[in-house]
Amino acid sequence: MVLRVAILVTGNEILDGVVQEANVGFLAEELTRRGFTLDEARIVRDEEDEIVTALNELLASHDLVIVTGGLGATEDDITREVVARALNVRVGRDEKLLKELKDRYLARYGESPPDVFEKFVHVLEGARLFRVEEAFVPAQLLEKDGKFVVLLPGPPSELKMLFEKVFSEFPAFAHRKARVFHRVYRFAEVPEVVVEGKLRDLLENVEYSTTLDYFVGPTIRVKSESKEILESLEAEIRKRFPLEFFGTDDVTLQSVVLQLLKEQGTTLSIAESCTGGRVSAKLVSVPGASEVLIGGIVAYNIITKVKILGVSEDTIKRYDVVSEETALEMARKVREIFGTDLGAGVTGVAGPERGESGKDVGTVCWAVTGMRGEETRCVKIRGSRDVVIERASNIMLNAIRRFLVVRR
């Protein structure tokens, strides 16, 4: 049975441009993966009549409507009551849940919750509740007249956990099989047109789309009714892009770097300047990083580079603080300090001023050193300070990855 799905997002802050909508992409991907057909996503303001009209319109042509946002405890969190009006059901209070949530609040914050906290336990008549420990607000699922309505909170972290809870536990949703399979192929530091051009003969018989992650590189998303087609496509991509292709689906540069380090029994230390520790932060965000990432130093100015890392003042004076030579010496010194197999160094001008360097804003230099050799490079990144820092962090990670791939 095909279940046609619509998403209804509520929130003035989204339509006013205060925050970016952050849930539709996740929901679309997860629904498709689980065999649902998503037809429409709509955003409306936190206005009672707008929500009622939109929900009724969507229910008229869909089997399932997922409503996100407006489940908090503030005055403008009206989704529960408005959905109840649209469905012509009452709203009650779950006293047992209220006591449990009050106890959790007291244990977490050391004081009793405010009275508005009780909005969390306003439950639609006939709704089934789904809860996770990390969120105060539960998800609600109501079936009426053969249609389903699911209420999920707006914060992405809570929405993702509760979506998983609902769609893995509710029988009508949990046992569906995907009719179409998807795979995302990820590339780093190669133009999108080059990737599509070299793969055109492979892609002409499948449904695909290309997107660009500005901070990393292009991705190709392919749809197929056959897993075997997706696997054979991946094998051919690996042949044609042995260095640029780094993984599929949810894989990240940092997760690949750590996997390669573990597979090769190699340890790593990092000296960072313009990235301010972001490279290390990306790596430690992956569980198990401590097995191979031994340590790092943020040597943000010249004094720290010289006195803490031990970079030669002559190197900096002769080649500039932002140079391949300085980056290489940073990598060598941090490797020596921590006694690791590999050392990495990155230095650059994030802007908007040049600071201690004579190089142009956006200039970033990196180096990787180890028993199997050394590599250095300088690149020019266009964009704001934040853009330079983020792209430089990913370029450093990709340099480490390529070093590990080439020098196995």
N, C-alpha and C positions, 0 to 999 in steps of 0.2 A: 504494500500500500504506500502510495506517495503522499507524504505529509508536506503541504506547502506552508512555508514559514515567512513571517514578516517580523521585523524588529521595530519597536517604537521607543525612541530615545526621548526622554524629557529633560528639560533644563534650560533656563534662561541664560545661564552662564556660558553655554555652548553657542547659542545663537547671538549672544552679545560679544563673542570673541574673547571672553575672559579666560576660558580654558578650551583646550582642543578635545574633540570627541575621540575617545581612546578605546572603545569597546567593539564597534561594529566589525572592524577587520578581524579581530579574534573570533567573534561569534560566527562570522561568515565562514571562516576557515574550518572551525570546529564542526559546525553544522554540516557543511559539505562532506567533511571527512567521515561523518557518522551516517551519511546516507539521506540527509534532509535536503529539500530544495528551497533555498532562500530566494524569494522573489522581490522583496522590497525592504528598504530601511528608511524610516521617516523620523525627523527630529521636530519636536514641537516645544512650545514654551510651557512653563509651569502655570498654565491657565486651565481651569476646570473644563470649560466648554471645548477648548482645543483638544485636550486629551480625550474627552468622551467622544467627540466626533471622529478623531483619528482612529481610536480603538474600534469603534463600531464599523467604520469603513474597512479596516484591515480584517476584522473577524468575518465580514461578509464574504471575503474572497480567499481566506486562508484558514488552514486547520489549526495553526499554532501561532500565537503572537507573544513574543518576548518583550516585556516592558522593562526598561532600565532607568534607574535614577528616581529620586524623590522618595526614597524609603528611609531617610534619616529621621532625626528627632526635632528638626527646626520647623518654624511656622510655614515655610514654603515647601516642605516635604509633604505633598498632598496626594501622591500617587495611589496609595492604598484606598483612601476614601473615594477618590474619583473613579478608580477602576470598579469599586463596589457599586457605585452609582450606575456606571455603564452596563454592568452585568446584572443589575437589579438584585444584589445580595446585600446582606447586612455585614457590618464590621463588629467583631467582638474582641474581647481581651483574653489572652492566654495567661491566667494567673500563675500557673506553674512555671511557665517560661519566664515570666516577669521576676519571680523570686530567684530563679537560677541566674538570670542576667544581672540582677542587683548584686548577688553574691560575687559574681565574677568582676563586676565593676569595683566593688569594695576591695577585693583582693588585689586588683591591678592598681588602683589609684589611692587606696587608703581612706576613702570617704564614700558616703552614700551618693548615688547618682541624683541629678536634678529631676524634678517632676516630669519634665518633657521626655525623659528617658522612656516613659511608659508607651510612647508612640511605637517603639520597636516591637511591641507585642500586640499591636492592632492587627487582627487576622481576619481575612475574608471568610465569610461563612462557607464551610465545605472545603476550604483550602487545605492542602497538605503542606506541612512545613519541612524545610531542609536546612540543616544547621552545620556550621563548622566552628571550631574553637576560636579561630582567628577573627571572627566577625561577630559583632553583637546582633546585627540585623539578620533574620533568616530569609531564605528564599521562600516564595509561596507559589504553589501550583494549583490551579483550579480548572476543573473540567465542567463545561456547561453546554448543553445542547450539542454535544459531539465535538465541541471546539475546546482547545486548551489555551490557557493564559498563564504565563510564567512571569513572576515579578522578581527582578534581580537588582541588587544595589548598584549605584553608579561607580564607586571607586574600583578601578580595574583589578586590583589584587583580590578584593573580596568577590567581585563578579566572577573571576576565573575559577576560584575555588568552589563557589556555590553552583556555577554552571556545571562543573564536573560532578558535583554531588547529585544534582537533579538528573542529569542525563546519563549517569551511570547507575542510578538506583531506581528511577521510575520505570516500571516494566515496559510501558508503551514506547519509551525512548531508548532504553538500554540495549535492546536486542535487535536493533536494526543493523543491516549490513550495507556498507557503502557500495553503490552501483558504479561509481566513477572514482578512480584513484588520482591523487595529485602528488606531484613532487616538485620541490623548489631546488634549483641548481644554483649554487652561489660561487661568485668569482670575485677576485680582488685585483685592483690596479690594472685593469684592462678596459678599454673603451667598449661601451655597450654595442656599438655598431660592428666592432671587430668580432665580438662573441656571436652575435646573430649572423653575421656574414659567414663565418667559418662553420656554423651549424645549420645553415639554411637547408641543405639537402636532407638533414635528419629531422627537421622540424616541419617540413612541408606537408606531412601526412598526419600531424597531431595538432590538437588545439593548445595553443600556448600564448603567453603574454610575457613581455619583458618589462622590468622596472629597474630603477637605478637607486641604490643606496649610496647617496653622495659621499658618505663617510667611509665606505668600504669598496663598493663596486657594483656591477650589474647582477641581476638575478633573472633567471628564466623559470617561469612556473608552467608546468606541463600537465594537461589533463589526459587521462586515458582509461579505457575500460579494462586494460591489461597491465598488471604489475610487471609482467615480463618485458613489455615495451619500455617501461620506465627504467628498468634495470639495465637493459641493453643500451639505452640512450646514455645512461650514466657511464657505462663502461667506455663508450665511444668518446664522450666528453673528456674523460680522464686521459685518453690517448691524444686528443687534439689540444688540450690545455693542461699539460702535466704540472705546470707551476701555478697558473692563474686560478684554476678550479680548486676550491678548498673544501667543499662539502655540500650536503643537501639539507633541506628542511630547516630545523631549528639550530643547526650547527653554527657556531661563531668562530671567529679567528682565535679568540682566547681558548676556547674548548679544544680546538685542533692543535694549537701550540702545546697545551698541557698533555694531550694524548700522545703526540709525537715524543715529547720529552720522556714520558713514562715508558713508551715502547722502546726507546733507545737507552733507557737507564741514564739519562743525562740531567744534570742540575743546572739551574739558571739563576743569575743575579742581574739586577738592572740599575743603571745610573740614569736618572731623569733630570732634565732641566726644564725646558719649556712645557713639558706635559705635566709637571707638578705631581707626579705619582699616579697619574691616570692609567698608565700602562700596567703598573702593578695592581691597581684597583680592579681593572678588568680581569686580570688573571685570578686574583683571590676571590672574585665573585663566583668562580667555578669550584664546586666541592672537590676536595682532594688536592688542591693546588700546593699545599704545604709539602707534599711528597717530593716536589721537584723545584719549586720556587723557594730559594733559600733566604733571599733578602733583597733589599734595594735601598738606594740612597737618593733623596731629592736634593740635588746640588744646584740650587736655583740661581745663585750668583757666583761671580768669579772667586770670591773669598772661600766659599764652601767647596768649590771645585778644587781649589789649590790646597786648602788646609785639611779638609776632610777626605776628599777622594785622592789627593796627591797628584793632581794634574799639574804638569810643568807650566810655570808662568811663561817660559820662553815659547812653548807651543801656542799658548793663547795670544801672546804678543805678535808672534810671527804669522800665524794663520787665521787669527780671530777666534773669539770664544764660540762662534757658530761656524764650524768647519768640520770637514771629515776627519782631520787630524785630531781635533779636540774631542770629537765624539768617540774616536777610536781609543784615545788615551783614557777617556771616562770608562769605556767598556773594559779595557785591560785592567784598570785599577780596581773597579768594583769586583771583577772576577777574582783578582788577587786577594782583596779584603775578605770575601766570603768563601774563597776556596772552591768555586764552582767550576763545572765543566765548560759552561758558556758564560760570557759576559755581554751585556748589551748596553749601549749608551745612546742617548738622544738629546740634542741641543738645538735651539732654534729661536726665532723671533716671532712671538705670538702677536705682538702689536698691542695697542695702536702705535706706540713709539718703538724706536729701534733699541732703546735701553743700552746695554753694555756693548752691543755688537755694531759693527759697521755695515752689516748685511741688511738687505731689504726686508721689510715686514713680510712674513710668510715663508721665509727661508728656514728649512729644517734639515738638519744633518743627523744621520744615524750610523751606528756601527755595531757589528756583531763579531765577537772573537772567541776562538776556542782552539782545541788541539788540532782540529781539522781545517784550520785556516781562518781568514779574516775577510770581512766585507764591509765596505763603507759606501755611502751615497748621500748626496744633497738633493733636495727637491724644493720646488716653490709651490706653496699652497695659497690660493686666493680665498678671501673671505674674512669674516669677523674674527676676533680673538678666540671666541669659543669654537668656531669652525676650525681654525688652525690647530688648536689643542686637540680636538677630537680626531681630526684627520691624521695628525702627527702620531697620535697614540695607536691608531689602527695601522698606519704605515710601519711603525716599529714592530707591532705584533706580526704583521705580514712578513717583514724582513727576517724575523726569527723563524717563522714557519718555513720560508723558502730556504733559509740556511740549513734547517734540519732535513728538508726534503732532498736538497741537492747533495748535501754532505753526509749522507747516511753512513 
